Amino acid sequence: MRVAFLGPAGTFTEEALLASAPEGAEPVAYPTVYDTVMAVHEGRADRALVPIENSLEGGVAATLDALATEASDVRIVAEHIHPIHHCLLAPRELALGEVTRVLSHPQAMSQCATLLRTELADAERVSSVSTAEAARAVAESAEPWAAISSRLAADLYGCVVLREDIEDSGDNETRFVWLAPASEAAEAGDKTSIVFWGFNDESPGALVNVLRELSDREINLTRIESRPRRVGLGHYMFFADLDGGAEEPKVAEALGALGTRVEELRVLGSYPSA
């Protein structure tokens, strides 16, 4: 089984993969979350593991957008919750006041905002496509740069750990989802993820009326988030997680009723909750 993940080696996605992958899986690194999702869509990978939600920063836009728009034939088949502990890495021992540039993925920087604001305020911040790519770039540089990345990346690229557990909260966790082709996804589990957009009823309270199709059937909504549809201001997609599998009669009935109230409804997957 070829498993796509956000690379290069040393990302938190690889950490999560090592903790949850089936035996015998062959990891294949891709440079972006979008490329990782599309690897399953295009048949270059049998499965993929991508981040979808962080406890500090919320939903991962690249994953949500890819699943909602271009990878409509890909489904979520499982989830894995992984603790995230960031380290500040450098090519050699440095005092924090010597650091002139900090590289990392934007989500990681947001999760470590306090340290950046207080002890690294004078350092330039540079975005990277992944935390591991940031570590690799720092390791190859002779400049007094630092990266926010994982201990796995420090070990892989020969970096010195200047500071451990620099995230703003010790309860920092990321929810990762396993993706598979829709043809191989069983509509079974105790959790279902959906996305919908466009209201057939444009009267005030349209969103409330949509969600009432769930509440009237006593279906618990565990998460809801909006994302722009990129077709103009005021046009949004709504991502939601709910208790129950899509094959359960009351869930199937609710989704059928919800579908009549919106322009588009897609089930992103039913799967066992972590």
C-alpha positions as CSV (number, residue, x, y, z in Angstrom):
1,M,0.0,0.0,0.0
2,R,1.5,3.3,-1.1
3,V,0.7,6.0,1.4
4,A,1.1,9.7,0.5
5,F,2.0,12.2,3.2
6,L,3.2,15.8,3.5
7,G,6.9,15.7,3.3
8,P,9.8,15.8,3.3
9,A,10.8,13.3,6.0
10,G,10.5,14.6,9.5
11,T,7.1,16.4,9.3
12,F,4.5,16.0,12.0
13,T,2.4,14.2,9.3
14,E,5.2,11.6,9.1
15,E,5.1,11.3,12.9
16,A,1.4,10.6,12.8
17,L,1.8,8.2,9.9
18,L,4.4,6.2,11.8
19,A,2.0,6.0,14.7
20,S,-1.1,5.0,12.8
21,A,-0.2,3.4,9.4
22,P,-1.1,-0.2,8.7
23,E,1.8,-2.7,8.7
24,G,3.7,-2.9,5.4
25,A,2.7,0.6,4.2
26,E,5.1,2.3,1.9
27,P,5.3,6.1,2.7
28,V,5.6,8.4,-0.2
29,A,6.4,12.1,0.5
30,Y,4.6,14.9,-1.4
31,P,5.6,18.6,-1.2
32,T,2.2,20.1,-0.3
33,V,-1.1,19.1,1.4
34,Y,-2.8,19.6,-2.0
35,D,-0.4,17.3,-3.8
36,T,-0.9,14.7,-1.0
37,V,-4.7,14.7,-1.4
38,M,-4.5,14.7,-5.2
39,A,-2.2,11.7,-5.2
40,V,-5.2,9.6,-4.2
41,H,-7.5,11.4,-6.6
42,E,-5.1,10.7,-9.5
43,G,-4.3,7.1,-8.5
44,R,-0.7,7.7,-7.6
45,A,-1.2,6.5,-4.0
46,D,-3.6,4.0,-2.4
47,R,-4.1,6.1,0.8
48,A,-3.0,9.5,2.1
49,L,-2.7,11.0,5.5
50,V,-3.3,14.8,5.9
51,P,-3.9,17.2,8.7
52,I,-7.5,18.5,8.9
53,E,-7.8,20.3,12.2
54,N,-5.6,21.7,14.9
55,S,-6.7,22.4,18.5
56,L,-5.1,25.8,18.5
57,E,-5.6,27.0,14.9
58,G,-8.7,25.3,13.7
59,G,-9.3,23.8,10.3
60,V,-6.5,23.2,7.7
61,A,-7.7,25.1,4.7
62,A,-5.6,23.2,2.1
63,T,-7.1,19.9,3.1
64,L,-10.7,21.2,3.4
65,D,-10.6,23.0,0.0
66,A,-9.1,20.0,-1.8
67,L,-11.7,17.6,-0.5
68,A,-14.6,19.9,-1.2
69,T,-13.6,21.0,-4.7
70,E,-11.1,19.0,-6.8
71,A,-11.0,15.6,-5.0
72,S,-14.7,14.7,-4.9
73,D,-13.9,11.0,-5.5
74,V,-11.8,10.8,-2.3
75,R,-13.2,9.9,1.1
76,I,-12.2,10.1,4.7
77,V,-11.9,6.5,6.0
78,A,-10.3,7.0,9.4
79,E,-8.9,9.7,11.7
80,H,-5.9,9.9,14.1
81,I,-5.3,12.5,16.8
82,H,-1.6,13.3,17.3
83,P,0.0,15.5,20.0
84,I,2.1,18.3,18.5
85,H,5.2,19.4,20.4
86,H,7.3,22.0,18.5
87,C,11.0,22.5,18.9
88,L,13.1,25.4,17.9
89,L,16.0,24.0,15.8
90,A,19.2,25.6,14.6
91,P,22.3,24.3,12.7
92,R,24.4,25.0,15.8
93,E,24.1,26.3,19.4
94,L,22.7,29.8,19.3
95,A,21.3,32.2,21.8
96,L,17.8,33.2,20.9
97,G,19.0,36.8,20.5
98,E,21.4,35.8,17.8
99,V,18.6,34.3,15.6
100,T,18.0,36.5,12.5
101,R,15.4,34.4,10.7
102,V,12.8,31.8,11.8
103,L,11.4,29.4,9.2
104,S,8.4,27.2,9.5
105,H,4.9,26.3,8.2
106,P,2.4,29.2,8.9
107,Q,0.3,26.9,11.1
108,A,3.3,26.0,13.2
109,M,4.3,29.7,13.6
110,S,0.7,30.5,14.8
111,Q,0.9,27.7,17.3
112,C,4.1,29.2,18.7
113,A,3.1,32.8,18.6
114,T,4.1,33.7,22.2
115,L,7.7,32.7,21.8
116,L,8.0,34.5,18.5
117,R,6.4,37.6,19.9
118,T,8.4,37.7,23.1
119,E,11.9,36.2,22.6
120,L,12.2,36.2,18.8
121,A,10.5,39.5,18.0
122,D,13.5,40.9,16.0
123,A,13.9,37.7,13.9
124,E,12.4,37.7,10.3
125,R,9.7,35.2,9.8
126,V,9.7,33.1,6.6
127,S,7.0,30.7,5.6
128,S,7.9,27.2,4.5
129,V,5.7,24.5,2.8
130,S,6.3,22.2,5.8
131,T,8.0,22.2,9.2
132,A,10.5,19.6,7.9
133,E,11.4,21.6,4.8
134,A,12.1,24.5,7.2
135,A,14.4,22.3,9.3
136,R,16.2,21.0,6.2
137,A,16.8,24.6,4.9
138,V,18.2,25.7,8.3
139,A,20.4,22.7,8.5
140,E,22.0,23.5,5.1
141,S,22.5,27.2,5.9
142,A,25.5,28.8,7.6
143,E,23.4,31.7,8.7
144,P,22.1,32.1,12.3
145,W,18.6,30.9,11.3
146,A,16.2,28.7,13.3
147,A,13.3,26.5,12.4
148,I,10.1,25.5,14.2
149,S,9.9,21.8,13.6
150,S,9.8,18.4,15.2
151,R,12.4,16.5,17.1
152,L,12.2,13.9,14.4
153,A,13.3,16.5,11.9
154,A,16.2,17.6,14.2
155,D,17.5,14.0,14.3
156,L,17.1,13.5,10.6
157,Y,18.8,16.8,9.5
158,G,21.4,17.1,12.2
159,C,20.0,20.2,13.9
160,V,20.5,21.3,17.5
161,V,17.4,21.7,19.6
162,L,17.5,25.2,21.2
163,R,14.2,25.0,22.9
164,E,11.6,22.2,23.4
165,D,7.8,22.3,23.7
166,I,7.5,25.9,22.4
167,E,3.8,25.7,21.4
168,D,1.4,28.1,23.2
169,S,-0.5,25.2,24.8
170,G,0.6,21.9,26.2
171,D,-2.6,20.4,24.9
172,N,-1.7,21.1,21.2
173,E,-3.1,18.4,19.1
174,T,-3.8,17.9,15.4
175,R,-6.5,15.7,13.9
176,F,-5.2,13.8,10.8
177,V,-7.5,12.0,8.4
178,W,-6.8,8.9,6.3
179,L,-8.0,9.2,2.7
180,A,-9.0,6.6,0.2
181,P,-10.7,6.4,-3.2
182,A,-14.4,6.6,-2.8
183,S,-14.8,3.2,-4.5
184,E,-12.9,1.6,-1.6
185,A,-14.5,3.5,1.3
186,A,-17.1,1.8,3.4
187,E,-20.0,4.0,4.4
188,A,-19.6,2.8,8.0
189,G,-18.5,4.3,11.3
190,D,-19.8,6.4,14.1
191,K,-18.8,9.8,12.6
192,T,-19.6,11.5,9.3
193,S,-18.0,14.6,7.7
194,I,-19.9,16.7,5.2
195,V,-19.6,19.9,3.2
196,F,-22.5,21.9,1.8
197,W,-23.0,25.3,0.2
198,G,-25.8,27.5,-1.4
199,F,-29.2,27.8,0.2
200,N,-32.3,27.1,-1.8
201,D,-34.2,29.2,0.8
202,E,-32.5,32.6,1.0
203,S,-34.8,33.9,3.7
204,P,-33.3,34.9,7.1
205,G,-32.4,31.9,9.1
206,A,-31.5,29.7,6.1
207,L,-28.5,28.1,7.8
208,V,-30.6,27.5,11.0
209,N,-33.2,25.7,8.9
210,V,-30.6,23.5,7.3
211,L,-29.1,22.6,10.6
212,R,-32.5,21.9,12.0
213,E,-32.7,18.9,9.8
214,L,-30.1,17.4,12.0
215,S,-31.3,18.7,15.4
216,D,-34.9,17.6,14.8
217,R,-33.6,14.0,14.3
218,E,-31.4,14.3,17.5
219,I,-28.2,14.1,15.5
220,N,-25.3,15.7,17.4
221,L,-23.2,18.2,15.4
222,T,-19.7,18.1,16.8
223,R,-18.0,20.7,14.5
224,I,-19.0,23.3,11.9
225,E,-16.7,25.7,10.0
226,S,-17.1,28.0,7.0
227,R,-14.7,28.5,4.2
228,P,-14.9,31.0,1.3
229,R,-15.9,29.4,-2.0
230,R,-13.6,31.7,-3.9
231,V,-16.4,32.9,-6.2
232,G,-17.0,36.3,-4.5
233,L,-17.6,37.8,-1.1
234,G,-20.4,36.3,0.8
235,H,-20.2,32.8,-0.7
236,Y,-19.2,30.1,1.7
237,M,-18.8,26.4,2.1
238,F,-19.8,24.8,5.4
239,F,-17.9,21.9,6.7
240,A,-19.5,19.8,9.5
241,D,-18.9,16.7,11.5
242,L,-21.7,14.8,13.1
243,D,-22.3,11.7,15.2
244,G,-23.4,8.6,13.4
245,G,-22.6,6.9,10.1
246,A,-24.2,7.9,6.8
247,E,-25.7,4.4,6.5
248,E,-27.7,4.8,9.8
249,P,-31.4,5.4,8.9
250,K,-31.9,8.7,10.8
251,V,-28.6,10.1,9.5
252,A,-29.4,9.1,6.0
253,E,-32.8,10.7,6.4
254,A,-31.3,13.9,7.7
255,L,-28.8,14.1,5.0
256,G,-31.5,13.6,2.4
257,A,-33.6,16.4,3.9
258,L,-30.5,18.7,4.2
259,G,-29.7,18.0,0.6
260,T,-33.0,19.5,-0.5
261,R,-32.2,22.8,1.2
262,V,-28.8,23.4,-0.4
263,E,-27.3,23.7,-3.8
264,E,-24.6,21.1,-3.1
265,L,-24.1,18.5,-0.3
266,R,-21.2,16.1,-0.3
267,V,-20.4,13.4,2.2
268,L,-16.7,13.5,2.8
269,G,-16.7,10.2,4.6
270,S,-18.1,8.0,7.4
271,Y,-15.5,6.5,9.6
272,P,-14.7,5.4,13.2
273,S,-14.0,8.4,15.5
274,A,-10.6,8.5,17.1
